[in-house]
Every structure is written in C-alpha cells, then in structure tokens.
Amino acid sequence: MSSQEQAALEERVRTFLIPNTNLGLGDSGARLKVESAANGYRVAVRVGFPTERSADELADALRDHTSSLGIEADIEISVDWAVESHSVQHGLKPMGGVSNLIAVASGKGGVGKSTVTVNLALAFAQEGARVGILDADIYGPSQPRMLGLMGQRPVSRDGKSLEPLEAHGIKAMSIGFLVDERQPMAWRGPMVTSALNQLLNDTNWGRLDYLLVDMPPGTGDIQLTLSQRVSVSGAIIVTTPQAISLADARKGLEMFQKVNVPILGIVENMSRHICSSCGHEEPIFGHGGAERLAVEYDLPMLGGLPLDGRIRETTDRGEPTVIAEPDGSLARYYLQIARAAGAQLASEGKDYSQLFPTITVEENT
C-alpha cells in the first residue's frame, strides 16, 4: 500500500458530500481515520450527528464515492457517531445535561411548525439520539395531543423539579400537561416568560443530545426570552412557500441573527399538495419561496415537506408520521431533514467550557 494512495483516499473521503446537504465530511466536524489494513485500507468515520438507522446507507454512499479512485485494494468503511455540545450565545453556558438546544420557529402560526418539530424530534430519536421537546407555546400548546399524552400529568420526586413525560422514546414538557385543554391561558407577558423559564429549568431532563423547543408564532416576549437568556445552539426556521409566511419567517430569522443564534437552515412545509385519490402533486401555496429565502440569507435549505392528509391524521391521533409509518416515504422526508440539521449543527463551533477546571479563590485567614 502506498502512502500516496492512502493520502488520495483520505482526501476523497474528506470531500464526500453528506446526503441531502452541501456539507463535505471534512467541513462537518467529522473525525476521519484512514489506515492500512491487511488487504487494503480501513476507513473509520465518526460524524457529529446520529446515524443509528442510516449508518449503513451512509457507508454505502461513501464507498461509491471512493470507488472512482480506481484503488484495487479492498476498502473497509465504518461509520459511527457522537453528538457533542456546541457553542451558544455569548455570555451563556449550555444547560447542564443538555448538549444542544434547538429552537424551531416560524414567525407565523398555521404553517405546521409543531408537526415539523415533533417529527424531527422522533427522527433524531430513531437515529439513536437522546431527545426532548419543550412546548414553549404557553397560549396554544400542541405537543400533548401530538404525542398522545392528553390528560397525563407530570410528577415531582423531590418537590422541586418536574419529571418530563415520555412518549415514543422522547421526553416532553408542556404547559398543556399542567392545565385543562379547554382552559385559556389569560396571562400577561411576565407570567408567560416566568412559566417558560420554569418549564425549561425546573424539568429533570436528564442527559439529552437534543432538546427541541417548539416556539410559539411571532417575535414577542417568549421568543426574546428564549433567544436572549436561554443557551440556544441553533434555530430551524419553518415556513410555507406563500409570500405572507415568508415575510413573517424573515422576521423570526433576523431576530435569531441579531442575538447571534446560528440558523441551521430552512424547512419548507406544505411545499406541494399530494392528491389522496390520484397522487397528483400541485404547489398550491406557491413554488420555491423557501429556496429564495435561503439564497437571500445564504442559509441551508434543509428540505421540503408535502401537504399530505396522512401527516394530519397520524399526528391528530398521537402517533406522528415518523412513528406511524417509520419506513414510509413521508417519514423519510423528516429523517433527511433531521440528518441535514444535525450535520449543520455539527459543523458549528464546539463548546469547550466543560473542559476547563473551575477556579476558586480562597482568602487566607
């Protein structure tokens, strides 16, 4: 085995584009190791996003990518993963036990943001990550119904913190677990932000790779509290192709940029309608709006999702699409978007604060 051939193989691996992204492995924070083996070369790749379900698919794509080098020796490829904690806004530290907090925002109601959030959380979990959801919409919580947890109440084991409820392998907390579904939350801003802080900080989340925050629409008190005072690793913007949705999504996007929260990318929901009778596809809300927004702000386009009645049906009964049809075409959209968002977050700066020792100064008496 020649060192020149090995170097060419390593460079080829480094330039491999992660599927459904424009990120090369070398730019995504992945750790690569190429070494000689008995009959050829051994390539070990550790990516920074979960791939428990898709590791073999990723390895096969990487094998195809390296085949064009014409190396006659065997190339053994293995892929594993580890999610690391990433840097947050200046002056804030990541939450204890939670590696990354991801805000999922829209700027406008009615675009399906909560449905996207729960399915992305479940997609991350199916790939092996430890995941939680915080339903930050105090006025209109949706996650209890979407997760099939209506009527259930969290408990406190120590009298100080709440234990999150669990469904489909993920943890969840929502004001909807604490009040009746029909009770209106007639609260002013300070009460709402106080409730959000308690739900976030007084919940015993345990160890999580990702905590997804289902943001309420708009750019008011809750959004500002979370973006300025809570350690956020990145944000995902959900919109539809419609011009009015894009206008509000732009406001939410710029809010996060002003407080230095990285935007992981844009998701276009309801990008096209799929007829349940004949399968005909039509962009009834417009075409290409999210892509133009992504180009305008130089952001990744994480993916588009169809307007399909099955998504509504499965979510309404508490079994979101990724759980109801895990191997179906609709679930695959969410899995691809989760992988793209995870890869984008993995390419962001790491948090090294936990590596530094705590320094205390004691005064001699």
C-alpha positions in Angstrom: 0.0 0.0 0.0 1.4 3.4 -1.0 1.3 6.5 1.2 0.3 8.5 -1.9 -2.6 6.2 -2.5 -3.6 6.5 1.2 -3.4 10.3 1.1 -5.6 10.4 -2.1 -8.2 8.1 -0.4 -8.2 10.3 2.7 -8.8 13.5 0.6 -11.5 11.7 -1.3 -13.3 10.8 1.9 -12.9 14.3 3.2 -14.7 15.8 0.1 -17.7 13.4 0.4 -20.9 15.4 0.5 -23.3 14.3 3.3 -26.5 13.3 1.5 -29.2 16.0 1.4 -26.6 18.6 2.4 -23.9 20.7 0.8 -21.5 19.8 3.6 -18.4 17.8 3.0 -17.3 15.4 5.7 -14.2 17.5 6.2 -16.3 20.6 6.8 -18.9 19.0 9.1 -16.7 18.4 12.1 -16.4 14.7 11.3 -13.4 12.7 12.5 -11.7 10.7 9.8 -9.1 8.0 10.1 -7.6 6.2 7.1 -5.1 3.5 7.7 -3.5 0.5 6.0 -5.1 -2.9 6.6 -4.2 -6.5 5.7 -5.9 -6.5 2.3 -6.2 -2.7 1.6 -7.4 0.2 3.7 -9.6 0.8 6.7 -11.6 4.0 6.8 -13.3 5.0 10.1 -15.6 7.9 10.1 -17.2 9.5 13.2 -19.9 12.1 12.4 -21.3 14.6 14.8 -25.0 13.7 14.2 -26.9 10.5 15.0 -26.9 7.8 12.3 -28.0 4.6 14.1 -30.5 3.8 11.3 -28.6 5.3 8.4 -25.0 4.3 9.1 -25.1 1.5 6.5 -26.6 3.8 3.9 -24.0 6.5 4.6 -21.2 3.9 4.4 -22.5 2.6 1.1 -22.7 6.1 -0.4 -19.1 6.8 0.9 -18.0 3.5 -0.7 -19.4 4.6 -4.1 -17.7 7.9 -3.7 -14.3 6.4 -3.2 -14.7 3.8 -6.0 -13.8 6.3 -8.7 -10.3 6.5 -7.4 -9.6 3.1 -9.0 -7.9 1.6 -6.0 -7.8 -2.1 -6.5 -7.2 -3.0 -2.8 -10.2 -3.6 -0.5 -11.6 -0.5 1.3 -13.3 -1.3 4.6 -15.6 1.6 5.7 -17.2 2.0 9.1 -19.4 4.9 10.3 -20.3 5.8 13.8 -21.4 9.0 15.6 -21.2 11.1 18.7 -23.2 14.3 19.3 -21.1 17.0 21.0 -22.2 20.2 22.8 -22.0 23.2 20.6 -21.4 26.9 21.5 -24.2 29.2 22.4 -24.8 32.9 22.6 -22.0 34.9 24.2 -22.2 35.1 28.0 -24.4 32.0 28.3 -23.5 28.4 29.1 -25.2 25.2 27.8 -27.8 23.7 30.1 -26.5 21.1 32.4 -27.1 17.6 30.8 -28.5 19.0 27.6 -25.9 19.1 24.8 -27.8 21.2 22.3 -31.0 23.2 22.5 -32.5 23.8 19.1 -35.3 26.3 18.6 -37.9 25.5 15.9 -39.6 28.8 14.9 -41.8 30.1 12.2 -42.7 33.7 12.9 -46.2 32.9 11.8 -48.9 30.5 13.1 -50.6 27.9 10.9 -47.5 26.7 8.9 -47.3 23.3 10.6 -44.3 24.1 12.8 -45.4 21.9 15.7 -45.9 19.0 13.4 -42.5 19.5 11.9 -40.9 19.8 15.4 -42.4 16.6 16.8 -41.5 14.6 13.7 -37.9 15.9 13.6 -37.6 15.0 17.3 -38.8 11.5 16.6 -36.5 11.3 13.6 -33.5 12.2 15.8 -34.6 9.6 18.3 -34.9 6.9 15.7 -31.3 7.6 14.7 -30.3 6.8 18.3 -30.2 10.3 19.9 -31.5 11.2 23.3 -34.2 13.8 22.6 -36.6 16.0 24.4 -39.3 18.5 23.4 -40.2 21.7 25.2 -43.6 23.0 24.1 -42.9 26.8 24.5 -46.3 27.8 23.2 -48.0 28.8 26.5 -51.2 30.1 24.9 -51.7 27.2 22.5 -49.8 24.0 23.4 -50.0 21.3 20.8 -47.4 18.7 21.8 -49.6 16.8 24.4 -52.1 15.9 21.7 -49.5 15.2 19.1 -47.6 12.8 21.4 -50.7 11.1 22.6 -50.2 12.4 26.2 -53.5 14.2 26.7 -54.7 14.0 30.3 -51.4 12.9 31.7 -49.7 14.9 34.4 -46.0 15.1 35.3 -44.9 14.3 38.9 -42.2 15.7 41.1 -40.0 13.3 43.0 -38.1 15.9 45.1 -40.7 18.6 45.4 -38.5 21.0 43.3 -38.4 19.7 39.8 -40.9 18.0 37.4 -40.3 14.7 35.7 -40.9 15.0 31.9 -43.5 12.7 30.4 -42.3 10.2 27.8 -43.8 9.0 24.5 -42.3 7.2 21.5 -38.8 7.3 23.1 -38.6 11.1 23.7 -39.1 13.3 26.8 -41.6 16.2 26.7 -42.8 19.1 28.9 -45.7 21.4 28.1 -48.0 23.8 30.0 -50.7 21.6 28.4 -49.7 18.8 30.9 -50.5 21.1 33.9 -53.8 22.7 32.8 -57.1 21.6 31.3 -57.1 21.6 27.5 -60.1 24.0 27.5 -58.6 26.4 30.0 -57.5 29.7 28.3 -54.1 31.0 29.4 -55.1 34.6 30.1 -51.6 35.6 31.2 -49.6 38.7 30.5 -46.0 38.7 29.3 -44.2 38.4 32.6 -46.2 35.5 33.7 -45.7 33.7 30.4 -41.9 34.2 30.5 -41.8 33.0 34.1 -43.8 29.9 33.1 -41.4 29.2 30.2 -38.4 29.5 32.5 -39.9 27.1 35.0 -40.8 24.6 32.3 -37.3 24.7 30.9 -35.2 24.9 34.0 -37.3 23.1 36.6 -37.7 20.0 34.4 -35.5 17.0 35.1 -34.4 16.4 31.5 -31.5 14.1 32.3 -29.0 13.6 29.6 -30.1 14.8 26.2 -28.3 15.2 22.9 -31.0 17.5 21.6 -33.8 19.5 23.3 -36.1 20.8 20.6 -38.1 23.9 21.6 -41.4 24.2 19.8 -41.6 28.0 19.6 -44.9 30.0 19.5 -45.5 32.2 16.5 -44.3 35.8 16.5 -41.3 37.6 17.9 -42.7 38.6 21.3 -41.8 38.0 25.0 -41.3 34.3 24.8 -39.2 34.4 21.7 -37.0 37.2 23.0 -36.6 35.5 26.4 -35.5 32.3 24.8 -33.2 33.8 22.3 -31.5 36.2 24.8 -31.5 34.3 28.1 -31.5 30.7 27.2 -28.5 28.9 25.7 -29.5 28.0 22.2 -27.2 26.1 19.9 -29.1 26.7 16.7 -32.5 27.5 15.2 -34.6 26.0 12.4 -37.0 28.2 10.5 -40.2 26.6 9.2 -42.3 28.3 6.5 -44.6 27.6 3.6 -43.9 28.8 0.0 -46.6 31.5 0.5 -45.3 35.1 0.4 -47.1 36.1 3.7 -45.5 33.2 5.5 -42.1 34.1 4.1 -42.4 37.7 5.3 -43.0 36.5 8.9 -40.3 33.8 8.7 -37.9 36.5 7.7 -38.7 38.4 10.9 -38.0 35.4 13.1 -34.9 34.6 11.2 -33.5 38.1 11.7 -34.3 38.0 15.4 -32.1 35.0 15.9 -29.4 36.5 13.8 -29.4 39.7 16.0 -28.7 37.7 19.1 -26.1 35.5 17.4 -28.0 32.2 17.3 -26.9 30.2 14.3 -29.6 29.4 11.8 -29.3 25.7 10.9 -31.5 26.1 7.9 -35.0 26.5 6.5 -37.7 23.9 6.1 -40.5 24.5 3.6 -43.7 22.8 4.8 -46.7 22.2 2.5 -44.4 22.7 -0.4 -46.8 20.8 -2.6 -50.2 19.1 -2.2 -50.5 15.4 -3.0 -53.9 14.3 -4.0 -55.1 11.3 -1.9 -57.1 10.0 -4.9 -54.8 10.2 -7.9 -51.4 11.2 -6.4 -51.2 14.4 -8.5 -48.9 16.9 -7.0 -49.5 20.7 -7.1 -47.8 23.6 -5.4 -51.0 25.3 -4.2 -49.2 27.7 -1.9 -46.6 28.8 -4.5 -43.3 27.4 -5.5 -39.7 28.0 -4.5 -40.3 30.5 -1.7 -38.1 28.9 0.9 -35.3 28.3 -1.6 -35.3 32.0 -2.4 -35.2 32.9 1.3 -32.3 30.5 1.8 -30.4 32.1 -1.1 -31.2 35.6 0.2 -29.7 34.8 3.6 -27.1 32.3 2.5 -28.6 29.6 4.6 -29.0 25.8 4.0 -32.3 24.6 2.6 -32.9 21.6 4.8 -35.8 20.2 2.8 -39.4 20.4 1.7 -42.4 18.6 3.1 -45.6 17.8 1.2 -49.2 18.7 2.2 -50.5 15.2 2.7 -53.6 14.2 4.7 -51.7 11.3 6.3 -49.5 13.7 8.2 -52.5 15.3 9.8 -54.3 12.0 10.5 -51.3 10.4 12.3 -50.4 13.4 14.3 -54.0 14.0 15.4 -54.2 10.5 16.9 -50.9 10.9 18.8 -48.8 8.8 16.5 -46.8 11.3 14.3 -45.8 10.2 10.8 -42.3 9.0 11.8 -43.8 6.6 14.3 -46.9 5.6 12.4 -45.0 4.8 9.1 -41.3 4.7 10.0 -40.3 3.2 6.7 -42.7 5.2 4.6 -41.9 8.0 2.1 -43.2 10.7 4.3 -41.1 9.6 7.3 -38.1 9.6 5.1 -38.5 13.4 4.4 -38.3 14.0 8.1 -35.3 11.7 8.6 -33.5 13.5 5.8 -34.2 16.9 7.3 -33.1 15.8 10.7 -29.8 14.5 9.3 -29.3 17.8 7.4 -30.0 19.8 10.5 -27.8 17.6 12.7 -24.9 17.8 10.2 -25.3 21.6 10.0 -25.1 21.9 13.8 -22.1 19.5 13.9 -20.3 22.0 11.6 -20.8 24.8 14.1 -18.3 25.7 16.9 -18.0 23.3 19.8 -18.5 24.2 23.4 -15.3 23.7 25.4 -16.4 25.2 28.7 -16.8 21.8 30.4 -13.1 21.0 29.6 -11.8 23.9 31.8 -11.4 23.4 35.5 -13.5 25.5 37.9 -11.2 28.0 39.6 -12.0 29.2 43.1 -10.1 31.8 45.1 -9.9 31.4 48.8 -8.8 34.1 51.2 -6.3 33.0 53.8 -7.3 33.9 57.4 
